Amino acid sequence: KDLVKLFQHADQILRFKARFADPKPEDTDRVFVVSFFLQDDCLSIHEPPQRNLGIVTGRFLEKAVHMNQITGQLFKPEDLLPGNMVKVYNHEFEMLDMDEYTRKLLTDPNAQFKAFDLQ
């Protein structure tokens, strides 16, 4: 484990809004929240409750280090930017938006999560 990264980014979570890229007719209204944990590069996906959807919502993908099947590499924050496509366990998602905290962190030129310089 990278202890510098672990302490520097403790409790920093980037949250993005996503939907299925090619949904079935019954899945068109489903919206997902993709959470990326900067301290350990873990990813989790959950579906917030929606009224009258008829689908059991909740955890879609457990928090763990996952691979983006499109790039063949582990997820990075840049993979989750709005407009990008990601694929996890044969489910392809279109990234739609990000929360205010994530937007502020990604647009900050002094953000320290992109490069880890130990010198």
N, C-alpha and C positions, 0 to 999 in steps of 0.2 A: 504494500500500500504506500501511496505517496502521502507522507504525514504532513508535508508543507501544504499540499493541496487540501488535505482533510481539515486542517485547522484554519486555513485562510478562507475556505468557502463553507464553513459549518453553517448548516441551516439555510443555505441559498438554494432555492428551488425555482427553476424557470418553468412557467406554465404556458401551454399553447392549446389552442382550440383546433380540433380536427374533425373530419368526417370521412366516411368510406369514399374511396376514389370512384369505384364503380358499384354503387349500391344496388341491392335487390329492391324491388318496389316497396317492400315493407320496411326497408332500412333507410329510406331517403331522409327521414326526419331525425335520425340518430346523430347526436353530437357527443364528442369525446374530449376529455381533458388529458393532454399528454404532459406529464411532469418529468423534468430532467433535473437530477440532483447533482449539482456541481462538485460536491465534496468527494463523490465516489463514482461519478459517471453512470449512475443507475437511471433507469427509465421505468416509469409506470404509466399505465393508461387506465382511466376510469370513466364511467359514464354517469353524469349527474342525473338525478331523478327528473323526469318530465311527466307532466300530467297527461293521462289518457293515451299513453304511448302503447300500452299493452305488452311491453317488454320489461323483463326484470332488469333493472339498472344496477350499477355498482362497479366492482372491480372487473376490468376487462383483461388487464395484464399485470401480473405481480411485479413488484419493485425488484429489479435485478439488472445486471449488465446484459444488454441485448445487442444483437447485430442487425444493422440495416441491410436487408436482403438486396436492396437496389445497389448500394455501393460495395457491399461485401465487407464492410468494416464496422467497428463498434460505433455507436451513436456519438455524435458531437453536437454541441449547441447549434452549429451552423446548418446541420441537416434538418433542423426543425423550424426553420424560418418560414413565415407565411408564403404560400405559393409553391413550396417544395412538396415532393411526394416521398413518403417513407413506407417501407414494407416490413412488417414484423409477423413472423409465423404465418405467412401467406395471406395476411390481411393488409391491403394497401390503403393508406390514409392520405388524404389531401390536407395539408396544413392551412388553416384559415386565418388565425389571428393569434395574438399573444396578450397576456395581461399587462397592466400598467407597469408593474415592478420589472418584468422581463424587458419591456420596451425601453425603460429607463436604463437598465443595466447594459443592454446591447448597444445603445446609442452613446453611452458614456465613453469618451475616448480614453479615460483613465482606468477602465475596467481591467481588473487583474486576472480574469479567468481565462483569457485567450492564450497568454504566454506565461510559462512558469520559468522564470530566470533565477537561478540559485546563486548567481555571482554577486 
